[in-house]
């Protein structure tokens, strides 16, 4: 498994007009499951071409976070998960946790997050 945590970007997602106009910080955590054979081959050859390039995965997630606005963070998380599976054939399953720490909630809170799991069909 490869984990990429705390990837941070400014996005314009949210139900409120203010959220889409002003934007806010979002964080995303990704867990990428790879077959043991993929991990073993990558370790044996010490070649990034034999595994998942997590810089490419980060670029995918950042492009979606900073791209077309969505009203729901569920929508954004699904977009990221689907894009990772569509572009990374060695990933058999992806878990995306999208955090919205600046959500417009009139209470003291640490985080709001949605978790999406997708696996190759």
N, C-alpha and C positions, 0 to 999 in steps of 0.2 A: 504494500500500500504506500502511496505517496500522499503526503499531506502538505497543503499550502494554506497557511492560516494568516489572518489579519491583513489581507490585501485590501487596501483602502483607496477609495476614489470618491469624487464629488459627482453626484447624480441628481437628476431632476424628476424623481419618481415620487408619487404620492397622490392622495385623493384631493387634498386641498390645493387651490390655485397657488397659494403662497409657496408650497413645496415645489411645484413645477416651475415657478418663476425664479425663486431664490436658490433652490437646490439645497443639498445637505450631504453630509458624509455618510457613506455606506461602507461596510466591511464585509468581506466574503471569505469563508473558509471552504476549502475543497478537499475532499478525500477521494483519491483515485485508486480503484482496485485494479490490479493487473494480475494476470495468471502467473503462477509460480514459475512456469517455464520462461516467461518473459523476463522476470526478475533474475532468474538464474543465468539466462543468456547475457543480459546486460552486465551482470556482475562478472561473469567469466570473460567477456570480451572487453569490458571497461569502455564501451562505446555508447555514446548518447543516442546514436541512431537505432540502438536496440531496445530503447526504453521510451518513456514519455518525457519530452522536453518540457519541464514545468514552466519555463519562461514563455513558451508558446501558449500554455494553458492560462497563465497569468494575463497575457495579451488578449486572449479571447474574453476572459471575464471582465477585464478593464474596458474593453470595447463595448460590451453590453452595459456595464454599469454607467458609463459616460455617454452612451448612445441614446437611442429613441426612448423617450419617457414612457413609463407605464404608471397606471394608477396604483397597482398592487405590487408589493414586493414578491408575492407568490409568482406573478408573471415574470419578473426579472430573474428569479431563481430558476424557474423552468427554462427560460431562454438560455441561461448559462449552462445548465445541465445538458440540454439538447445539443447545444453547440459543441460542447466538449466531446460528447459521444459521436457527433457527426464528423469531427475533424481528427479525432485521436483513436485510431483503430485498435490500439493496444489496451485501451481502457475498457474493462468489462462492466464496471459499475462506477457511478459517480454520486457522491453526496455533496450537495451545495447547502451551506448555511449562510443565509444573507441576513446581516445585522443592520438594524436601523436605530442607532443609539440616540438620534435626535428626533425621534418620532414625536408628533404633536400630542402628547398625553399630559393632561393637567395633574401630574403627580410626580413624585420623586421616584425614578426607576433607573436601573442600570442599562437595560438593553431590551429591544424587541427583535426577535429573529424568526425566520421561517426556515424550515429544513425540507429539502426536496431530495428524494432518492430516485435515480434512474439507472436501469441496467440495459445492456445490449440484449435485444430481443431474441 
